[in-house]
Amino acid sequence: MALHVIVGAGPVGSAVARELLASGEKVRMVTRSGSGLDGTDKVTADAGDAVRLSELADGAAAIYNCVNPPYHRWSTDWPPVANALLAAAESSGAVLATTGNLYGYGHVGAAMTEATPLAATGTKGRVRNQMSRDAFAAHEAGRIRTFEVRGSDYLGGKNILSVIIAPALRKGRTAFVPADLDAPHTWTNIEDVAKLLVVGAADERAWGRAWHVPSAPACSVRELAAIAARQLGAQAKVRSMPVSVLWSVGLFNREVRELRETQHQFRKPFILDSSAAEATFGLQPASLEESVRLDLASA
């Protein structure tokens, strides 16, 4: 039984904990609040405290970066956390498994692979890209062993379906979605994120690069809403919210304002190619029906 340290107890961190506990591993969850799953060693600590994090990772086989600061604080909160995780991985010798995303690619015109250039110009994309560069530079220098997994918009956590569409459908109302309703879009199941993180931490073929999380074939917001409506026994009533409305609301709402940077992901085709991870590790994604069911149950 090896020790695995998960930093963060949100949807992904909790999914990783469930995956590890099911395999009989020892799991330590580190959060500011001391929260975490039953059956784990729940520890209260600041993820940006390199000394404390290194102490907690001593003897660990792997460290899982499942942290997600509020969008508006990425530029201030991520650097100390990222540096602390690198320090903990170096001092402990544990594999650093990082939960990434697709923001770093910026605007794309074709399906994204792991070779797609990291060309983001927005704040969030630049922050994530710097984290990736620093981690892989440390790996190349032989200081740590690390890899990163990148998924699209999650199902099973906070997203357009759980926050906007499902609540409206449950009330028989129309959901106004800040997206092109018919643009193909990849959705990633959080349990598939967890599986790739856990598999990669134990497989040296994963180390030193990024991997796309196995994800079901892309489907539009309209199609996603139809699946959810069938499962809820409701009518799929959705309408597209114009960009101008989102922009106006963002003048007064900080959370909505942060969505502007990633609007391109929902206004044009946004497709993830996850064939490399599927072929290398023999992983298959959950179906959209399974992922929507998970999402509706977690909302």
C-alpha atoms as one frame of an Amber mdcrd trajectory, in Angstrom:
protein
   0.000   0.000   0.000   1.608   3.225  -1.240   0.908   6.756  -0.070  -0.755
   9.053  -2.611  -1.124  12.774  -1.857  -3.992  14.631  -3.505  -3.898  18.410
  -3.310  -7.458  19.681  -3.721 -10.794  18.030  -2.907 -13.005  19.293  -5.718
 -14.679  17.025  -8.289 -11.398  15.798  -9.816  -9.528  15.411  -6.529 -12.433
  13.468  -5.067 -12.640  11.253  -8.166  -8.915  10.502  -7.884  -9.372   9.626
  -4.210 -12.218   7.219  -5.026 -10.107   5.577  -7.717  -7.159   5.083  -5.364
  -9.234   3.930  -2.397 -10.905   1.325  -4.591  -7.422  -0.047  -5.332  -6.546
  -0.254  -1.645  -4.049   2.609  -1.652  -3.360   4.997   1.218  -4.677   8.450
   0.330  -3.920  11.828   1.885  -6.055  14.793   0.837  -4.651  18.286   1.402
  -6.936  21.335   1.394  -7.232  24.721   3.088 -10.401  23.574   4.876  -9.319
  20.072   5.801 -12.110  18.578   3.707 -11.903  15.304   1.829 -13.418  11.879
   1.361 -14.032   9.512   4.233 -11.335   6.863   4.322  -8.593   9.347   3.495
  -6.137  11.180   5.716  -7.587  14.704   5.583  -5.014  17.436   6.238  -5.464
  21.188   6.529  -2.661  23.051   4.774  -1.927  25.857   2.338  -1.004  24.376
  -1.055   1.318  27.334  -1.613   3.429  26.466   1.439   6.351  24.576  -0.094
   7.833  23.464   3.230   4.567  22.084   4.585   3.631  20.426   1.304   7.041
  18.761   1.109   6.570  17.400   4.624   3.172  15.974   3.707   4.546  14.371
   0.524   7.491  12.684   2.233   7.449   9.000   1.298   4.643   9.396  -1.247
   4.553   7.524  -4.537   2.639  10.303  -6.279   1.327  13.828  -5.791  -1.827
  14.830  -7.672  -2.324  18.496  -8.486  -6.119  18.870  -8.392  -6.120  22.491
  -7.277  -8.405  25.038  -8.971  -8.220  28.623  -7.695 -11.033  31.043  -8.605
 -10.598  32.250 -12.191  -9.962  35.851 -11.202  -7.099  34.784  -8.932  -5.188
  32.504 -11.286  -2.373  34.972 -11.940  -1.752  35.477  -8.202  -2.666  32.099
  -6.674  -1.243  29.621  -9.181   2.486  30.551  -9.152   3.125  29.821  -5.437
   1.040  26.638  -5.589   2.795  25.417  -8.730   6.214  26.143  -7.220   5.280
  24.382  -3.981   4.172  21.300  -5.894   7.449  21.215  -7.829   9.399  21.531
  -4.579   7.383  18.730  -2.961   7.893  16.447  -5.957  11.627  17.126  -5.968
  12.163  16.600  -2.249  10.013  13.466  -2.025  10.793  11.838  -5.360   7.053
  11.367  -5.909   5.621  11.524  -9.416   3.768  14.806  -9.948   0.498  14.220
 -11.806  -1.057  17.506 -12.877  -4.655  18.136 -13.867  -4.452  20.554 -16.778
  -6.950  21.869 -19.313  -7.190  23.128 -22.890  -6.971  26.855 -22.214  -3.313
  26.912 -23.217  -4.067  26.142 -26.861  -6.027  29.343 -27.354  -8.115  29.695
 -30.509  -7.883  26.560 -32.636  -9.219  25.663 -36.071  -8.876  21.890 -35.965
  -9.095  18.990 -33.539  -6.573  19.445 -30.721  -3.835  16.896 -30.196  -1.005
  16.965 -27.695   1.135  18.499 -30.478  -1.168  21.514 -30.907   0.886  24.669
 -30.171   0.326  26.333 -26.800  -0.614  29.653 -28.357  -3.054  31.165 -25.839
  -2.955  34.935 -25.416  -5.440  35.187 -22.523  -4.397  35.381 -18.874  -5.622
  31.940 -17.850  -4.009  30.234 -20.824  -0.675  31.967 -20.250  -0.677  31.009
 -16.565  -1.267  27.339 -17.378   1.368  27.355 -20.112   4.006  28.758 -17.778
   3.175  26.053 -15.248   3.626  23.391 -17.937   6.923  24.832 -19.130   8.318
  24.984 -15.602   7.249  21.439 -14.747   8.593  19.858 -17.921  11.834  21.828
 -17.652  12.317  20.355 -14.172  11.561  16.900 -15.584  14.101  17.324 -18.408
  16.671  18.481 -15.865  16.137  15.264 -13.899  14.840  17.069 -10.824  11.357
  15.541 -10.876   9.151  13.058 -12.705   5.952  14.599 -13.968   3.173  14.494
 -16.542  -0.003  16.435 -17.241  -3.484  15.386 -18.322  -5.725  17.752 -20.257
  -9.471  17.335 -20.576 -12.218  19.449 -22.083 -15.193  20.843 -20.144 -15.995
  18.405 -17.371 -19.146  16.407 -16.854 -19.462  15.491 -13.203 -18.460  18.898
 -11.916 -19.402  22.560 -12.305 -20.216  23.222 -15.969 -22.783  24.562 -18.432
 -24.974  21.491 -17.988 -25.054  21.454 -14.187 -25.108  25.232 -13.641 -27.307
  26.487 -16.490 -29.100  23.771 -18.445 -30.163  21.176 -15.855 -31.635  23.665
 -13.329 -33.768  25.216 -16.068 -34.914  21.868 -17.441 -35.914  20.679 -13.968
 -38.154  23.744 -13.626 -39.613  23.460 -17.112 -37.931  26.668 -18.195 -35.761
  27.614 -21.158 -32.009  27.498 -20.558 -30.127  30.479 -21.991 -26.628  29.212
 -22.792 -23.578  31.349 -23.698 -22.710  29.145 -26.659 -23.446  28.261 -30.259
 -25.949  25.481 -29.611 -24.897  23.458 -32.663 -21.099  23.716 -32.587 -19.502
  20.313 -31.883 -17.829  20.297 -28.476 -15.892  17.677 -26.539 -17.000  16.910
 -22.974 -14.783  15.010 -20.516 -15.974  12.782 -17.674 -14.200  13.588 -14.393
 -13.866   9.875 -13.657 -11.916   9.474 -16.899  -9.642  12.315 -15.761  -9.023
  10.458 -12.503  -8.307   7.163 -14.266  -5.669   8.718 -16.505  -4.019  10.514
 -13.584  -3.794   7.311 -11.539  -2.676   5.134 -14.449  -0.088   7.677 -15.563
   1.396   8.085 -12.099   2.336   4.401 -12.122   3.440   4.140 -15.773   6.711
   5.755 -16.794   5.500   5.944 -20.397   3.286   8.819 -19.250   6.042  10.907
 -17.719   7.584  13.966 -19.325   4.645  15.046 -21.482   0.982  15.979 -21.632
  -1.874  13.597 -22.458  -5.440  14.226 -23.506  -8.040  12.512 -21.363 -10.043
   9.827 -23.186 -13.309  11.576 -24.054 -16.455  10.588 -25.928 -17.031  11.898
 -29.474 -17.905  15.585 -29.572 -21.522  16.649 -29.379 -23.225  20.041 -29.436
 -24.829  21.819 -26.501 -28.216  21.139 -28.092 -27.464  17.400 -28.239 -26.148
  17.411 -24.680 -29.304  19.145 -23.462 -31.435  16.549 -25.286 -29.642  13.706
 -23.476 -30.148  15.448 -20.142 -33.822  16.121 -20.905 -34.456  12.451 -21.685
 -32.872  11.398 -18.416 -34.863  13.993 -16.480 -38.116  13.335 -18.297 -38.218
  16.996 -19.321 -38.378  19.084 -22.476 -35.066  20.226 -23.935 -35.681  23.958
 -24.179 -32.443  25.846 -24.839 -31.570  29.136 -26.487 -28.245  30.741 -27.302
 -27.217  33.761 -25.255 -25.617  36.379 -27.553 -22.030  37.368 -26.868 -23.175
  40.957 -26.384 -25.403  39.929 -23.474 -22.597  37.948 -21.815 -20.291  40.935
 -22.232 -22.810  43.310 -20.693 -23.510  41.065 -17.705 -19.771  40.741 -17.196
 -19.537  44.459 -16.491 -21.290  43.821 -13.178 -20.577  40.155 -12.461 -16.969
  39.053 -11.894 -17.619  35.352 -12.518 -19.386  36.033 -15.812 -16.613  38.459
 -16.806 -14.072  35.645 -16.493 -15.995  33.583 -19.078 -15.185  36.045 -21.835
 -11.653  34.712 -22.285 -12.866  31.203 -23.107 -15.969  32.060 -25.164 -14.231
  30.874 -28.332 -14.466  27.346 -26.960 -18.260  27.480 -27.137 -18.861  29.593
 -30.234 -16.938  27.409 -32.700 -16.091  23.691 -32.971 -13.957  22.674 -29.989
 -12.799  19.104 -30.429 -10.298  17.057 -28.440  -8.333  14.165 -29.970  -7.615
  11.698 -27.168  -6.459   8.789 -29.327  -2.872   8.833 -27.975  -3.858   8.083
 -24.376  -6.484   5.569 -25.460  -3.956   3.621 -27.553  -1.067   3.873 -25.089
  -2.880   2.961 -21.885  -5.853   0.977 -23.212  -8.359   3.409 -21.682 -11.812
   3.983 -23.127 -13.999   6.990 -22.269 -17.383   6.802 -20.617 -20.310   7.319
 -22.972 -22.030  10.685 -23.059 -25.119   9.079 -21.552 -23.076   7.814 -18.594
 -21.355  11.175 -18.196 -24.603  13.145 -18.264 -26.106  10.753 -15.697 -23.084
  11.346 -13.435 -23.400  15.092 -13.911 -27.099  15.200 -13.115 -26.530  13.123
  -9.989 -23.811  15.475  -8.767 -25.735  18.698  -9.406
